[in-house]
């Protein structure tokens, strides 16, 4: 499973601590962390994941892999600038947003538009037509964020799989006429 952790490249000490703890907890669950690969929240989550033996992927905005933070295992250079935000969230089964600026907000929007669950830890709140929009699952601790991300990702995986799983009644039995012409007809 891959979980994206998103947040600002310039974060507070509290946000960095939360991100590092999230990284540790994700790694302990065998989850691969994907992020923007630079500093701030991205660096802290990678540091936490690596401290527990986890795997980290950094999707970089430029074309120089040496700009990845030192805890990124797999730097992906894109040359896409902030457009890389789509790659970060679309590569994950769930997203944990910690703090963040407008770049983080764009990642939240891409994830929600794609049906990818977003767990919010001290991050943006949304409203629509003057009413609160509860699309972001708000949590208050790193452990709660990881638990919600894992359960949301599993639930989404099941929802995606179910429409395409053939039911026993829709599978033709050998020798049964289906109404379709075959080479033997």
N, C-alpha and C positions, 0 to 999 in steps of 0.2 A: 504494500500500500504506500502511496505517496501523498503526503500532506504538505500543502504550501503554508508557509508562515510569512506574512507580509507586514511591513511597517516602515517607518521612516529611516533614512540613512543617518539622521541626526536625532537620537532619541535620549530620553531622560535616563538617569541611573535606575529608576524604578522599572521603566520599560525594558531596559537591557537585562535586568535581573529576571523579570517575567519571561522574556524571550529565551534566556539561557535555560531556565527551568523547564520551559516548554520543550526545548530541544532535547534535554536530558530525558524527559518522560517519553517523548516520541521514540527516541532511540531505544529505550528500555522495552518498548512494545514492538521493536523490529520494524518501525516505520522509516521510510526514506523521507528526508526533509528536502523540499525544493524552495528556493527563495530567489531574490534578485542578486545575490552573491556579493554585495558590496559591504558597507559598514553599518553601524547602528544596530537596529533590530535584526537585520540579516546576519551580521557578524556574530551577534550574541546567540542566536538560535543555532547557528552552525557550531560555535564553540561548545555549547551545551550538548549537542548531539554527538560531536566527536569525543567529548569527555566520557561518554558512555558507549563508545564503539559504534556509533551510528554512521550512516551514509548520507552525504550532503551533496546537493546539486545547486549550483549557482548559475542562473540565467542572466548573463551580463549584457548591459546595454551597448557596449562597444565591441571592438574587434581585438582587444588585448587581454588575453587570459591572465596575464600577470596582475591585473587590477582586482582579481577576485580576492576576497578576504582569505587569510591563511588556513581557515577551517573548511574551505570548499574542497570536496574530493573531486567533483566533476564540474569544471567550469565550461559553460556553454556560451561561446561568443556568438553574438547575433548581429551586431551592427544595426539593431533596430531602435536604439534609444529607448524611450518610454513605451514604445509599442511592444516591448518584450513583456510587459505586464500581462498581456493576453496569454503568452506562452507559459508564464509562471502559473497562473490559475487554471488554465485548461489542462495542464499536465497533472493536476492533483484531483483526488477524490473528495477533498474537503479543504477549506482555507481557514487559518487562524489569523485574524487581524489584531495586531498589538499596536496601540497608538496610531500614529501615521498622519501624513499630510494628504495633499491632493492626489499624489501618485497611488497611495494606498486606497483612497476613495475610488479611483478608477479601477483598481484591481477588484475591489468589492463589487463594483457595478458589473464588471465582466463576469465574475463568478456567479452572481445572482441571476444575471440574464441567461447564463448557461445552465442554471439549475444546480449549481455546485453549492453545497451548504457553506455558509460563512459564520464562523464563531468569533464573536467580538470580545476582546479583552482590553478595556479602557480605550476604545476606538470610537469611530463615528456612530452617530445615531441618524436615522433617516426619518423623514416625514413626507407625506404625500397629501396634497390638497389640505394642508393644515392639520392632518392627523398623523399620529405616530405610525410608522411602518415597521413592523417587527420582523422583517426579513433577516436581519442579523440576529443570530442567537447570542444573547448577552450572557456573559459569565463573569465570575469575580476572582478566579484563581487559575493558575497554570494547570493544575490537576483537572479542574472542571473543564477547561478549554480542550485539553487532550481527550478526556472522556467523551465530551460532546462531539468532537471532530471524528473520533473513531466510530462512535455509534451512528452519527449522521452519514458518514461515508459508507458504512455497511448497509444502512437502510436504503441509501441511494443506489448502491450496487444491486440490491435485491429488486428495487423498483425498475431499474433499467433492464435487468435480465428477464423479469417476468413477462413483459409483453411479447418477447421473442421466443419464449420457451414453448415448444409445441405441447399441446395437451394430448393425453392418450387418445381422445376421441378424434383428434384431427390428423393423427398419423395413420396413413393407409396400412391395412393389414395385407400381407402378401396374398395375392389372388383375389382381393376384393376390388370391385370396380369403383374407380374414383370419378368417372365421368370425363377423364382426360384421355386422349388418344395416346397410345404408346407404340413403340416400334413393333410390338407383337400383335397389335390389334388389326 
